[in-house]
Amino acid sequence: MRLTPLNLRSMYLVNNQRPKNGRRATRVPFPFNGCLPLKLRDSVSGKSEKLQSNPCVQEMFVMFSCFKKNDFDQALCSKEIQTFEACHLNHLTNEKRKKEQERRGVMVPGEKRLAHKQLNHLLGRYKQPV
Amino acid sequence: MATGVRVLFNDFRVPLRSWLTVNSAWGQVTGRARYSQYPPAYIKPVYLPAKLEELERSGDAKQLEYTPVRAAYNTHTSSVFHDPLVRKFTNHIMKTGNKCLARELVEKAFQEVKRVQLQKRNTAETEEEKEAIVCDPLKIFKQAVENGRPVLQLVPIKRGGVKYQVPVPITDHRSYFISMRWLKEAGREKERTIHFPEKLARELLAAARNEGRVVKKKQDLHRQCEANRAYAHYRWS
């Protein structure tokens, strides 16, 4: 017979038998009783979301190559610097917009990746039954 | 827009970037308040006469008539001599709240700049040379700050017990701050006989010409960023 926690528990309760162990004193067998509720949470944690990626790496590299060519003379690389700054500004405005959307719970239908706040909005609408 | 001053010195080519746009961002009327003693509805006071006129012209003044206003700073004046960048710089130089001394030092530095430039102008021979020499210390200060602004910064990121210096884009505000900090530090360099205002004046003139300690520091930073460009590629999580 397979020695499962449930079987061991029933053997103990019915026959007053504890599992045999020559090395140590046996404990009273008990099955998993579920101290925590056996249901999923209605929220997602946002800890793994903070992917600190370096934005505008391509523009940065283009700027660096221009710098190297002109011995770090900023006046001759003004176009590359401007594109780099524009990319960074664009990134910042996008981040701000996304954050505001997350805060309000606005979601674009058909979006592949949702932030944890948006997911929590959705999960809150369809909660786990008690 | 910023079309007024373009070429100041003979060897200088970079035009005044984004200062006016940054200025408008700093002079916001409304905005989300963070850690303020005022409730969010309280707006910042508009003290620049030009901005007031603009508000009246566009009709926004009527909307703001009955909104509560925060108390104005003593340093935010509608005087002709008021300049926000100079104000920021003075505050940065100030130590332990001695605004009197900080303002004196900055004003003396500007006086010194003007003296030097006037001397150059009076000793210049041709009319063209005289025209080319800028005597306005405010213009020189702004140019110096612009020339000292770095384009990107190094951020220490710890991975596997090692701290890597990663090149990362920089915001406008921070770049202005770093430039002003370098100017202040250059003015505090070790020379016991020469006092801060004179040293600062020297550094301002040098930086406006794209020479000197501040510009060298900026270029060194750029060089180090370029040397560390390999670290920028990784996806830091």
Interface residues (C-beta under 8 A of the other chain):
Chain A: K50 L51 Q52 S53 N54 P55 C56 V57 M60 F61 M63 F64 F67 K68 F72 Q74 A75 S78 I81 F84 E85 C87 H88 H91 L92
Chain B: R13 V14 V151 L152 V166 P167 V168 P169 I170 T171 Q219 H222 R223 C225 E226 R229 A232 H233 Y234 R235 W236 S237
